[in-house]
Amino acid sequence: MGELLRRGFDAQLADRNTASYDLLVGRQDEEALHKVQIKTVRSVPWYVKVADFKGDMNGVTIYVLLGDERALKAVRYFVTFNRDLADYIHLPPRWLKNAFMPLKAVEQYENRWDLLEQLDSSG
C-alpha cells in the first residue's frame, strides 16, 4: 500500500473479511476505486487461487517479492491482470483450489504501474 501511495495512487485497505481483494486503488483525481489483490512472498513461487484465473479475469494482482530477511536487495513489484497469467499457473497433482505462480511468468510485468491506469477501460 505504501508503494502505491508513494506513486500517487489512493489506496485503502479492504475489510479483513473480503475474499477476493486486499486494496481499493484509484487516482487522487478520480472517484472510482478498483479492487486489487496483493500476493507477497519472501521467495518464489507465489501461492494463488485457481478461481482467480477463471471467469471474469479482469482483476489486477500485484505480486510482491520481498527477498530474504536481511533486505540486501530491493523489493520487487509485478503488476498484472489475471487474464495475462492464466496460462502460467502451475497446478500440482491432486491440488484443486490452489496453485503456484512462478517468477518466470510475472517477470515481464515488473514495475508495470502503468497497467493500473488501464483499470477504467478493462473492467
C-alpha positions as CSV (number, residue, x, y, z in Angstrom):
1,M,0.0,0.0,0.0
2,G,2.9,2.3,0.8
3,E,4.4,1.9,-2.7
4,L,1.0,2.8,-4.3
5,L,0.7,5.9,-2.2
6,R,4.3,6.9,-3.0
7,R,3.4,6.6,-6.7
8,G,0.4,8.9,-6.5
9,F,-2.4,6.4,-6.1
10,D,-5.1,6.4,-3.5
11,A,-5.1,3.1,-1.7
12,Q,-7.4,1.8,1.0
13,L,-7.3,-1.5,2.9
14,A,-10.3,-3.7,2.2
15,D,-12.2,-5.1,5.2
16,R,-10.5,-8.1,6.6
17,N,-13.3,-10.5,5.7
18,T,-13.1,-9.5,2.0
19,A,-12.4,-12.6,0.0
20,S,-11.2,-11.6,-3.5
21,Y,-9.1,-8.4,-3.0
22,D,-6.9,-6.6,-0.5
23,L,-6.9,-3.0,-1.5
24,L,-9.1,-0.4,-3.2
25,V,-6.9,1.6,-5.6
26,G,-7.5,4.7,-7.7
27,R,-6.1,8.0,-8.7
28,Q,-6.4,11.0,-6.4
29,D,-8.3,13.0,-9.1
30,E,-10.8,10.2,-9.9
31,E,-13.8,9.0,-7.9
32,A,-13.6,5.3,-8.9
33,L,-11.6,2.8,-6.8
34,H,-10.7,-0.6,-8.1
35,K,-10.2,-3.9,-6.4
36,V,-6.6,-5.1,-6.3
37,Q,-5.2,-8.4,-4.9
38,I,-1.8,-8.4,-3.3
39,K,0.4,-11.5,-3.2
40,T,3.6,-11.2,-1.1
41,V,6.4,-13.7,-0.6
42,R,10.0,-13.7,0.6
43,S,10.9,-16.3,-2.0
44,V,9.1,-17.5,-5.1
45,P,6.7,-19.0,-6.1
46,W,3.5,-17.3,-5.0
47,Y,0.5,-19.3,-3.9
48,V,-2.6,-18.4,-5.9
49,K,-6.2,-19.5,-6.0
50,V,-7.3,-21.3,-9.2
51,A,-10.6,-19.5,-9.1
52,D,-8.9,-16.1,-9.6
53,F,-7.9,-17.3,-13.1
54,K,-11.4,-18.5,-14.3
55,G,-14.4,-16.5,-15.4
56,D,-14.0,-12.7,-15.1
57,M,-10.2,-12.3,-15.1
58,N,-10.1,-8.5,-15.3
59,G,-8.8,-8.4,-11.8
60,V,-5.4,-7.0,-11.0
61,T,-2.8,-8.7,-8.8
62,I,0.4,-7.1,-7.6
63,Y,2.9,-9.8,-6.8
64,V,5.5,-8.5,-4.3
65,L,8.8,-10.2,-3.8
66,L,10.4,-9.1,-0.5
67,G,13.5,-11.2,-0.7
68,D,15.2,-12.6,2.4
69,E,15.0,-11.0,5.9
70,R,18.4,-9.3,5.5
71,A,16.9,-7.0,2.9
72,L,20.0,-6.9,0.8
73,K,18.0,-6.5,-2.4
74,A,15.2,-4.0,-3.2
75,V,11.6,-5.2,-3.0
76,R,10.3,-6.1,-6.4
77,Y,6.8,-5.4,-7.7
78,F,5.0,-7.1,-10.6
79,V,1.7,-5.5,-11.6
80,T,-0.5,-7.8,-13.7
81,F,-4.0,-8.5,-15.0
82,N,-5.1,-12.1,-14.0
83,R,-6.1,-12.7,-17.6
84,D,-2.5,-12.3,-18.7
85,L,-1.2,-15.0,-16.4
86,A,-4.0,-17.7,-16.6
87,D,-1.9,-20.0,-18.8
88,Y,1.1,-19.9,-16.4
89,I,-0.3,-21.2,-13.1
90,H,1.2,-24.4,-12.0
91,L,-1.3,-26.9,-10.6
92,P,0.4,-29.7,-8.7
93,P,-1.2,-33.2,-8.9
94,R,-4.3,-33.5,-6.6
95,W,-4.4,-29.8,-6.0
96,L,-7.9,-28.4,-6.9
97,K,-8.2,-25.0,-5.5
98,N,-4.7,-23.6,-5.2
99,A,-1.7,-23.4,-7.5
100,F,1.7,-21.8,-7.8
101,M,2.7,-18.7,-9.8
102,P,6.3,-18.8,-10.9
103,L,8.6,-15.8,-11.2
104,K,9.2,-16.5,-14.8
105,A,5.5,-15.8,-15.5
106,V,5.5,-12.4,-13.9
107,E,8.9,-11.0,-14.7
108,Q,7.8,-9.1,-17.7
109,Y,5.3,-7.2,-15.5
110,E,7.9,-5.8,-13.1
111,N,7.1,-2.2,-12.2
112,R,4.2,-2.1,-14.7
113,W,2.4,0.5,-12.6
114,D,1.0,1.9,-15.9
115,L,-1.4,-1.1,-16.0
116,L,-3.3,0.4,-13.1
117,E,-4.1,3.3,-15.4
118,Q,-6.0,0.9,-17.6
119,L,-8.4,-0.2,-14.9
120,D,-11.2,2.0,-16.1
121,S,-11.1,0.7,-19.6
122,S,-10.6,-3.0,-18.7
123,G,-13.2,-3.6,-16.0
